[in-house]
Amino acid sequence: MILYRPVGTKELKLIEKSGYEKYPPRLPEQPIFYPVLNEKYAAEIAGQWNVKYNEDHRGYVTMFEIDDEYAGKFEIHVVGSSYHQELWVPAEELDEFNRHIIGKIQVIKEFSENAAGT
């Protein structure tokens, strides 16, 4: 399954540090890791939320593949429009989730206050 994850610069630097192999642990106030099922939704979050609320006003869309069988254990949640689809992964399961990533995490779009997605 191909999934997407909108991130800010701080999270991206931690992904880089892992060799683009895993997502960093969630903060204590973040009990859920939620990758999304389509690029359009990820781009909305990165371009609107991350750019607006991150200190450097930048947002990124990452893309990765995860083992289909493992991904199937997580329920898909629709949290707005029909394409606003997310997997909800409990923060305490993120290490296991990361072990099921196939290949590398890729950065496929970048947003800033002055530029649209690339």
Backbone as JSON Lines, residues from 0, in Angstrom:
{"i":0,"aa":"M","n":[0.85,-1.17,0.0],"ca":[0.0,0.0,0.0],"c":[0.9,1.24,0.0]}
{"i":1,"aa":"I","n":[0.57,2.18,-0.88],"ca":[1.28,3.45,-0.92],"c":[0.54,4.41,0.02]}
{"i":2,"aa":"L","n":[1.3,5.06,0.89],"ca":[0.74,6.02,1.84],"c":[1.52,7.32,1.75]}
{"i":3,"aa":"Y","n":[0.94,8.37,2.29],"ca":[1.53,9.7,2.28],"c":[1.51,10.25,3.69]}
{"i":4,"aa":"R","n":[2.47,11.11,3.98],"ca":[2.53,11.71,5.31],"c":[2.97,13.15,5.15]}
{"i":5,"aa":"P","n":[2.1,14.11,5.48],"ca":[2.53,15.51,5.49],"c":[3.38,15.77,6.73]}
{"i":6,"aa":"V","n":[4.49,16.46,6.54],"ca":[5.4,16.74,7.66],"c":[5.92,18.17,7.57]}
{"i":7,"aa":"G","n":[6.42,18.64,8.69],"ca":[7.12,19.91,8.74],"c":[8.63,19.66,8.7]}
{"i":8,"aa":"T","n":[9.38,20.74,8.73],"ca":[10.84,20.64,8.61],"c":[11.47,19.85,9.75]}
{"i":9,"aa":"K","n":[11.01,20.06,10.99],"ca":[11.6,19.35,12.13],"c":[11.43,17.84,11.97]}
{"i":10,"aa":"E","n":[10.23,17.4,11.59],"ca":[10.0,15.97,11.4],"c":[10.8,15.45,10.21]}
{"i":11,"aa":"L","n":[10.89,16.24,9.15],"ca":[11.66,15.82,7.99],"c":[13.13,15.62,8.33]}
{"i":12,"aa":"K","n":[13.69,16.5,9.15],"ca":[15.1,16.33,9.55],"c":[15.31,15.02,10.32]}
{"i":13,"aa":"L","n":[14.34,14.62,11.13],"ca":[14.44,13.35,11.85],"c":[14.31,12.16,10.89]}
{"i":14,"aa":"I","n":[13.48,12.3,9.87],"ca":[13.37,11.25,8.85],"c":[14.7,11.13,8.1]}
{"i":15,"aa":"E","n":[15.26,12.27,7.73],"ca":[16.58,12.28,7.06],"c":[17.62,11.57,7.92]}
{"i":16,"aa":"K","n":[17.62,11.89,9.22],"ca":[18.58,11.29,10.15],"c":[18.48,9.76,10.18]}
{"i":17,"aa":"S","n":[17.28,9.24,9.94],"ca":[17.08,7.78,9.93],"c":[17.49,7.15,8.6]}
{"i":18,"aa":"G","n":[17.98,7.95,7.67],"ca":[18.3,7.45,6.34],"c":[17.05,7.26,5.49]}
{"i":19,"aa":"Y","n":[16.0,8.02,5.81],"ca":[14.71,7.94,5.13],"c":[14.09,6.55,5.27]}
{"i":20,"aa":"E","n":[14.3,5.95,6.44],"ca":[13.78,4.61,6.69],"c":[12.66,4.55,7.71]}
{"i":21,"aa":"K","n":[12.47,5.62,8.5],"ca":[11.42,5.55,9.52],"c":[10.95,6.94,9.92]}
{"i":22,"aa":"Y","n":[9.75,6.93,10.47],"ca":[9.17,8.15,11.02],"c":[9.54,8.24,12.49]}
{"i":23,"aa":"P","n":[9.78,9.45,13.0],"ca":[10.21,9.61,14.4],"c":[9.05,9.35,15.37]}
{"i":24,"aa":"P","n":[9.39,9.06,16.62],"ca":[8.35,8.85,17.64],"c":[7.45,10.07,17.75]}
{"i":25,"aa":"R","n":[6.23,9.83,18.14],"ca":[5.27,10.9,18.35],"c":[5.6,11.64,19.64]}
{"i":26,"aa":"L","n":[5.19,12.88,19.72],"ca":[5.33,13.65,20.95],"c":[4.28,13.16,21.95]}
{"i":27,"aa":"P","n":[4.48,13.39,23.24],"ca":[3.53,12.9,24.25],"c":[2.08,13.33,23.99]}
{"i":28,"aa":"E","n":[1.89,14.52,23.44],"ca":[0.53,14.99,23.18],"c":[-0.03,14.5,21.84]}
{"i":29,"aa":"Q","n":[0.7,13.61,21.16],"ca":[0.29,13.07,19.86],"c":[0.12,11.55,19.96]}
{"i":30,"aa":"P","n":[-1.05,11.09,20.37],"ca":[-1.24,9.65,20.59],"c":[-1.43,8.83,19.32]}
{"i":31,"aa":"I","n":[-1.62,9.5,18.18],"ca":[-1.87,8.8,16.93],"c":[-0.91,9.27,15.85]}
{"i":32,"aa":"F","n":[-0.38,8.31,15.09],"ca":[0.37,8.58,13.86],"c":[-0.62,8.34,12.73]}
{"i":33,"aa":"Y","n":[-0.83,9.32,11.87],"ca":[-1.85,9.15,10.85],"c":[-1.32,9.42,9.44]}
{"i":34,"aa":"P","n":[-0.83,8.39,8.78],"ca":[-0.53,8.54,7.36],"c":[-1.85,8.61,6.59]}
{"i":35,"aa":"V","n":[-1.83,9.25,5.45],"ca":[-3.05,9.41,4.67],"c":[-2.97,8.59,3.38]}
{"i":36,"aa":"L","n":[-4.12,8.33,2.79],"ca":[-4.2,7.39,1.68],"c":[-4.06,8.02,0.3]}
{"i":37,"aa":"N","n":[-4.02,9.35,0.22],"ca":[-3.87,9.94,-1.11],"c":[-3.06,11.23,-1.05]}
{"i":38,"aa":"E","n":[-2.4,11.49,-2.16],"ca":[-1.5,12.64,-2.26],"c":[-2.25,13.97,-2.15]}
{"i":39,"aa":"K","n":[-3.45,14.04,-2.69],"ca":[-4.23,15.28,-2.65],"c":[-4.46,15.73,-1.21]}
{"i":40,"aa":"Y","n":[-4.88,14.81,-0.37],"ca":[-5.14,15.13,1.03],"c":[-3.84,15.53,1.74]}
{"i":41,"aa":"A","n":[-2.77,14.78,1.49],"ca":[-1.47,15.1,2.12],"c":[-1.0,16.49,1.71]}
{"i":42,"aa":"A","n":[-1.2,16.83,0.44],"ca":[-0.78,18.15,-0.05],"c":[-1.6,19.26,0.6]}
{"i":43,"aa":"E","n":[-2.88,19.02,0.82],"ca":[-3.7,20.02,1.52],"c":[-3.17,20.3,2.92]}
{"i":44,"aa":"I","n":[-2.84,19.24,3.64],"ca":[-2.34,19.4,5.0],"c":[-0.99,20.12,4.99]}
{"i":45,"aa":"A","n":[-0.07,19.65,4.15],"ca":[1.27,20.25,4.1],"c":[1.22,21.7,3.64]}
{"i":46,"aa":"G","n":[0.41,21.97,2.62],"ca":[0.36,23.31,2.04],"c":[-0.44,24.31,2.85]}
{"i":47,"aa":"Q","n":[-1.43,23.83,3.59],"ca":[-2.27,24.75,4.35],"c":[-1.93,24.76,5.84]}
{"i":48,"aa":"W","n":[-1.83,23.6,6.44],"ca":[-1.59,23.51,7.88],"c":[-0.11,23.72,8.21]}
{"i":49,"aa":"N","n":[0.78,22.89,7.62],"ca":[2.2,22.98,7.96],"c":[2.77,24.36,7.63]}
{"i":50,"aa":"V","n":[2.45,24.89,6.47],"ca":[2.98,26.2,6.08],"c":[2.5,27.28,7.04]}
{"i":51,"aa":"K","n":[1.26,27.19,7.47],"ca":[0.69,28.21,8.36],"c":[1.23,28.11,9.78]}
{"i":52,"aa":"Y","n":[1.38,26.89,10.3],"ca":[1.65,26.72,11.73],"c":[3.08,26.36,12.11]}
{"i":53,"aa":"N","n":[3.92,25.97,11.18],"ca":[5.31,25.66,11.53],"c":[6.15,26.93,11.54]}
{"i":54,"aa":"E","n":[7.15,26.95,12.42],"ca":[7.99,28.15,12.6],"c":[8.58,28.66,11.29]}
{"i":55,"aa":"D","n":[9.04,27.74,10.44],"ca":[9.69,28.16,9.19],"c":[8.71,28.28,8.02]}
{"i":56,"aa":"H","n":[7.44,28.03,8.27],"ca":[6.39,28.15,7.26],"c":[6.67,27.29,6.02]}
{"i":57,"aa":"R","n":[7.06,26.04,6.3],"ca":[7.32,25.08,5.23],"c":[6.56,23.79,5.54]}
{"i":58,"aa":"G","n":[6.19,23.08,4.49],"ca":[5.54,21.79,4.63],"c":[5.98,20.87,3.51]}
{"i":59,"aa":"Y","n":[5.95,19.59,3.78],"ca":[6.43,18.59,2.82],"c":[5.44,17.43,2.78]}
{"i":60,"aa":"V","n":[5.36,16.79,1.62],"ca":[4.59,15.56,1.5],"c":[5.59,14.43,1.3]}
{"i":61,"aa":"T","n":[5.53,13.46,2.19],"ca":[6.35,12.27,2.02],"c":[5.46,11.14,1.52]}
{"i":62,"aa":"M","n":[6.08,10.21,0.81],"ca":[5.39,9.05,0.28],"c":[6.2,7.81,0.64]}
{"i":63,"aa":"F","n":[5.5,6.74,0.96],"ca":[6.19,5.5,1.3],"c":[5.27,4.33,1.03]}
{"i":64,"aa":"E","n":[5.87,3.16,0.98],"ca":[5.1,1.93,0.79],"c":[5.18,1.11,2.07]}
{"i":65,"aa":"I","n":[4.07,0.48,2.4],"ca":[4.03,-0.38,3.57],"c":[3.41,-1.71,3.17]}
{"i":66,"aa":"D","n":[3.84,-2.74,3.83],"ca":[3.33,-4.09,3.59],"c":[1.8,-4.1,3.66]}
{"i":67,"aa":"D","n":[1.15,-4.56,2.59],"ca":[-0.32,-4.56,2.5],"c":[-0.98,-5.32,3.64]}
{"i":68,"aa":"E","n":[-0.45,-6.48,3.94],"ca":[-1.07,-7.31,4.98],"c":[-1.02,-6.6,6.33]}
{"i":69,"aa":"Y","n":[0.12,-6.02,6.65],"ca":[0.25,-5.29,7.91],"c":[-0.66,-4.06,7.92]}
{"i":70,"aa":"A","n":[-0.68,-3.29,6.84],"ca":[-1.51,-2.08,6.77],"c":[-2.98,-2.42,6.96]}
{"i":71,"aa":"G","n":[-3.38,-3.6,6.54],"ca":[-4.77,-4.02,6.65],"c":[-5.28,-4.14,8.07]}
{"i":72,"aa":"K","n":[-4.4,-4.17,9.03],"ca":[-4.84,-4.27,10.43],"c":[-5.36,-2.95,10.98]}
{"i":73,"aa":"F","n":[-5.12,-1.86,10.24],"ca":[-5.55,-0.55,10.69],"c":[-6.8,-0.12,9.92]}
{"i":74,"aa":"E","n":[-7.77,0.38,10.66],"ca":[-9.02,0.84,10.06],"c":[-8.78,2.16,9.33]}
{"i":75,"aa":"I","n":[-9.42,2.32,8.18],"ca":[-9.36,3.58,7.45],"c":[-10.43,4.51,8.02]}
{"i":76,"aa":"H","n":[-10.02,5.72,8.37],"ca":[-10.95,6.72,8.91],"c":[-11.12,7.82,7.89]}
{"i":77,"aa":"V","n":[-12.36,8.21,7.63],"ca":[-12.66,9.34,6.76],"c":[-12.99,10.5,7.69]}
{"i":78,"aa":"V","n":[-12.21,11.59,7.58],"ca":[-12.29,12.66,8.57],"c":[-12.73,14.0,7.97]}
{"i":79,"aa":"G","n":[-13.48,13.94,6.92],"ca":[-13.97,15.16,6.26],"c":[-14.57,14.75,4.94]}
{"i":80,"aa":"S","n":[-14.04,15.3,3.85],"ca":[-14.48,14.9,2.52],"c":[-14.15,13.43,2.28]}
{"i":81,"aa":"S","n":[-14.74,12.85,1.28],"ca":[-14.56,11.41,1.03],"c":[-13.11,11.02,0.81]}
{"i":82,"aa":"Y","n":[-12.27,11.94,0.31],"ca":[-10.86,11.61,0.09],"c":[-9.98,11.91,1.3]}
{"i":83,"aa":"H","n":[-10.54,12.41,2.36],"ca":[-9.78,12.67,3.6],"c":[-9.68,11.36,4.39]}
{"i":84,"aa":"Q","n":[-8.89,10.45,3.85],"ca":[-8.76,9.11,4.42],"c":[-7.41,8.95,5.11]}
{"i":85,"aa":"E","n":[-7.46,8.43,6.33],"ca":[-6.26,8.24,7.15],"c":[-6.25,6.84,7.76]}
{"i":86,"aa":"L","n":[-5.06,6.35,8.01],"ca":[-4.89,5.19,8.88],"c":[-4.54,5.74,10.25]}
{"i":87,"aa":"W","n":[-5.14,5.21,11.29],"ca":[-4.81,5.66,12.64],"c":[-3.95,4.59,13.3]}
{"i":88,"aa":"V","n":[-2.69,4.94,13.51],"ca":[-1.72,4.03,14.11],"c":[-1.41,4.55,15.51]}
{"i":89,"aa":"P","n":[-1.72,3.77,16.55],"ca":[-1.39,4.22,17.91],"c":[0.11,4.51,18.02]}
{"i":90,"aa":"A","n":[0.45,5.59,18.69],"ca":[1.85,6.01,18.8],"c":[2.76,4.89,19.3]}
{"i":91,"aa":"E","n":[2.25,4.07,20.22],"ca":[3.08,3.0,20.77],"c":[3.35,1.88,19.75]}
{"i":92,"aa":"E","n":[2.67,1.91,18.6],"ca":[2.9,0.91,17.56],"c":[3.75,1.45,16.4]}
{"i":93,"aa":"L","n":[4.23,2.68,16.52],"ca":[4.96,3.28,15.41],"c":[6.26,2.56,15.08]}
{"i":94,"aa":"D","n":[6.99,2.07,16.08],"ca":[8.22,1.31,15.8],"c":[7.92,0.1,14.92]}
{"i":95,"aa":"E","n":[6.87,-0.63,15.27],"ca":[6.48,-1.8,14.48],"c":[6.03,-1.38,13.08]}
{"i":96,"aa":"F","n":[5.27,-0.31,13.01],"ca":[4.82,0.21,11.72],"c":[6.03,0.53,10.84]}
{"i":97,"aa":"N","n":[7.02,1.21,11.4],"ca":[8.23,1.56,10.65],"c":[8.93,0.33,10.11]}
{"i":98,"aa":"R","n":[8.9,-0.78,10.84],"ca":[9.56,-2.01,10.38],"c":[8.88,-2.62,9.15]}
{"i":99,"aa":"H","n":[7.67,-2.2,8.87],"ca":[6.94,-2.72,7.71],"c":[7.01,-1.79,6.49]}
{"i":100,"aa":"I","n":[7.77,-0.7,6.61],"ca":[7.98,0.17,5.46],"c":[8.87,-0.54,4.46]}
{"i":101,"aa":"I","n":[8.48,-0.51,3.21],"ca":[9.24,-1.14,2.12],"c":[10.01,-0.04,1.4]}
{"i":102,"aa":"G","n":[11.32,-0.17,1.35],"ca":[12.13,0.84,0.67],"c":[12.3,2.09,1.52]}
{"i":103,"aa":"K","n":[12.48,3.21,0.85],"ca":[12.76,4.48,1.52],"c":[11.55,5.41,1.49]}
{"i":104,"aa":"I","n":[11.5,6.29,2.46],"ca":[10.52,7.37,2.49],"c":[11.0,8.44,1.5]}
{"i":105,"aa":"Q","n":[10.12,8.91,0.65],"ca":[10.47,9.9,-0.36],"c":[9.75,11.23,-0.09]}
{"i":106,"aa":"V","n":[10.43,12.32,-0.35],"ca":[9.8,13.64,-0.3],"c":[9.34,13.93,-1.73]}
{"i":107,"aa":"I","n":[8.03,14.12,-1.92],"ca":[7.51,14.3,-3.28],"c":[6.95,15.7,-3.54]}
{"i":108,"aa":"K","n":[6.7,16.49,-2.49],"ca":[6.22,17.87,-2.67],"c":[6.76,18.72,-1.53]}
{"i":109,"aa":"E","n":[6.96,19.98,-1.85],"ca":[7.43,20.94,-0.86],"c":[6.61,22.22,-0.99]}
{"i":110,"aa":"F","n":[6.21,22.78,0.15],"ca":[5.4,23.99,0.17],"c":[6.07,25.02,1.06]}
{"i":111,"aa":"S","n":[5.9,26.29,0.7],"ca":[6.34,27.39,1.56],"c":[5.35,28.53,1.38]}
{"i":112,"aa":"E","n":[5.53,29.58,2.15],"ca":[4.61,30.74,2.05],"c":[4.61,31.34,0.65]}
{"i":113,"aa":"N","n":[5.74,31.25,-0.04],"ca":[5.88,31.94,-1.32],"c":[5.78,31.03,-2.53]}
{"i":114,"aa":"A","n":[5.58,29.72,-2.32],"ca":[5.57,28.82,-3.46],"c":[4.51,27.74,-3.3]}
{"i":115,"aa":"A","n":[3.98,27.33,-4.4],"ca":[3.03,26.2,-4.4],"c":[3.82,24.9,-4.38]}
{"i":116,"aa":"G","n":[3.12,23.77,-4.29],"ca":[3.78,22.46,-4.26],"c":[4.59,22.22,-5.52]}
{"i":117,"aa":"T","n":[5.72,21.56,-5.34],"ca":[6.59,21.25,-6.48],"c":[6.58,19.78,-6.75]}
